[in-house]
Amino acid sequence: MRTQLSHFNDRNVDKILYSKYLSSGNTNNESRRQMKQILSKAITEELTEMQRICIVEHYLNRKKQKDIAAELGLNASTVSRHINAAKHKLKNIASYYITNH
């Protein structure tokens, strides 16, 4: 029996923070709000369903990759590949926004 997975939604969107803003100590709330909005849209529209599930479960719900794999009936390395692909895609989207705006 699979555990019901939490998906990305309006209730957990505030957990998304772009690491560049955190590491630089930037407190520009408007920039952070815009970046959260961009990443929120990217998560829902640009990632595959499996990438979205894996990245939300791992980063927002703080589950270990092996636990996600067990819930989905996948190999842990497959979950890792989905997370890495999603991170790469989100990083590209975020860097495009930073360099072009």
C-alpha atoms as one frame of an Amber mdcrd trajectory, in Angstrom:
protein
   0.000   0.000   0.000   1.386   3.384  -0.985   1.415   6.300   1.363  -0.431
   9.314   0.024   2.191  11.809  -1.041   1.900  15.487  -0.343   2.178  17.562
  -3.448   3.296  21.091  -4.016   0.460  23.458  -3.217  -0.366  26.914  -1.890
   0.088  25.794   1.714   3.725  24.773   1.317   4.875  27.355  -1.243   6.402
  29.464   1.533   8.970  26.736   2.188  10.610  27.539  -1.143  13.536  29.874
  -0.822  16.253  30.377  -3.353  19.580  29.532  -1.695  21.402  32.520  -3.192
  19.190  34.865  -1.188  19.712  32.892   1.991  23.480  32.568   1.672  23.995
  36.219   0.795  21.823  37.386   3.673  19.676  39.364   1.241  16.510  40.446
   2.983  14.863  41.968  -0.045  11.398  40.573   0.497  10.140  41.570  -2.936
  12.979  39.732  -4.707  12.431  36.676  -2.538   8.679  36.792  -3.205   9.293
  36.976  -6.949  11.780  34.091  -6.826   9.338  31.952  -4.819   6.643  32.727
  -7.362   8.932  31.782 -10.263  10.058  28.550  -8.602   6.494  27.719  -7.616
   5.355  28.058 -11.213   8.382  26.110 -12.453   7.706  23.246 -10.040   4.103
  22.935 -11.136   4.597  23.557 -14.863   8.143  22.605 -15.856   8.924  19.450
 -13.892   7.653  16.002 -14.761   5.195  14.482 -12.303   7.869  12.150 -10.920
  10.407  14.982 -10.568   7.794  17.081  -8.786   6.850  14.280  -6.391  10.454
  13.432  -5.578  11.655  16.985  -5.049   8.630  18.008  -2.964   8.864  14.921
  -0.777  12.619  15.286  -0.317  12.988  19.025   0.240   9.615  20.226   1.486
   8.543  17.143   3.428  12.122  16.215   4.413  11.880  12.554   3.474  14.936
  10.455   2.742  15.414   9.305  -0.818  15.217   5.642   0.190  11.846   6.271
   1.894  10.494   8.038  -1.193  11.733   5.138  -3.309   9.968   2.610  -1.081
   6.699   4.560  -1.219   6.841   4.841  -5.001   8.124   1.324  -5.614  11.286
   2.656  -7.251  14.992   2.179  -6.824  16.673   4.812  -4.617  19.005   5.686
  -7.498  15.986   6.450  -9.689  14.640   8.848  -7.065  18.076  10.451  -6.879
  18.136  10.942 -10.648  14.668  12.552 -10.574  15.751  14.920  -7.795  18.960
  15.853  -9.581  17.147  16.460 -12.872  14.583  18.644 -11.098  17.294  20.624
  -9.281  19.126  21.182 -12.549  15.965  22.397 -14.269  15.016  24.713 -11.382
  18.558  26.080 -11.155  18.509  26.915 -14.873  15.151  28.646 -14.564  16.290
  30.635 -11.519  19.597  31.631 -13.108  17.810  32.752 -16.273  15.572  34.989
 -14.185  18.522  36.441 -12.230  20.629  37.194 -15.308  17.785  38.554 -17.449
  15.897  40.700 -14.952
